[in-house]
Structures are given as C-alpha cells and as structure tokens.
Amino acid sequence: MDEMELVRKAKSGDTAAFEILVRQYWTKAYRLAESIVGETDAEDVTVEAFVQAWQSLPKFREQSSFGTWLFRIVLNQAKQWQRKTACIRFEAIEELESECEGESFSLRDIESMVCEQDWKRQVQSSVQKLPEHLRLPLILRFWDELSYPEIAQVLGIKENTARMRVVAALKLLAKMLGVSERSDRRRPS
C-alpha cells in the first residue's frame, strides 16, 4: 500500500493506517524535533506533532507528501515548545551557573573530556550550535533525507535558498569542527 493510500484510509478514520504512517516517520520526526528542542524534549514534541497531525488529517489536501506536511507540523510544534519552555530553561541555566561558581578544572580534566568524546557526538553538538536557519535545512537534508524542493516546502523558502543554506551550514560546520573544506572527511587529530 502506498503512502497516499494510507493517508486516505487514515483520513477516513482508519487508525491502523495512521499507525503505519507513524512508524514510517517517527524517527525522522523525532530527529527534527531533537534538532530544535534537544534530546530531553524531543519525544514530547514528536508525540504532540503526531497528535496534531491526526487531528488535522482531514484538512490535509494531499498537495505535498505526507512527510513534508508532517515535518511542517513538527517544526511548528517544536517552535511552540521552545516558546513555552524558554523562561524555565533560562532559570535553570542561571541556577547551574551559580552552582559552578568557584569550581576549577585542571587542563588534564579538560583534555580527558575532549578525548572521551566520540566524533559523532562532536558533530551532533556542532550541528546544534548552528543558527536555526542553517541547522534546519541541514537536518532535513542529511538526517531526514528530504530533497531540496521538500526542504523548501517544509521551511517555506525557495528551493535555491534551501540549497544555499545547506552549503552554508556545511561550511560553517566544517569550520567549527576544524575540518578544511577540501579534506577527505576525516576527523581532525
């Protein structure tokens, strides 16, 4: 059964068809949410997005793929989540900073922490530091494997803008990781 057939069945109230769509898109939706709100809140945002998708499914006009429509919902849910939790997080950061006052870390401690980090974790961390307008197209392209037209549709930008933002994100990411643009993609030593 193809995706649009599942969507039509789900629109008519078939929960089993919607469950198949959820299974197909859960990981990609989760990764998108995680790229915006972080690991701690990503599951909550993803669940909320699928609930919203189920409730809004009758309004889905099938002019785009279900995935593109869903990613737009995830994006909106994540941004709403950020607005709701912004004050709470600011207070938590202030509290953490006050707890760390007076702590001293030796150079050996810092070297040890850096050496223990996995390359993948460094990349993920650096991706999280990218500005949102660059991070989202990069995540959609390489983690969610969307095409540039799909990225443009999800983010409400032109296709060429999506391409330029992915390239800019890759260049900035390479700079953040200390990798030259012409390297053979090996991690820095």
Helices and strands as residue ranges (DSSP letters): H 3-11, H 15-37, H 39-56, G 57-59, H 66-100, H 107-116, H 119-129, H 132-138, I 139-143, H 148-155, H 159-177
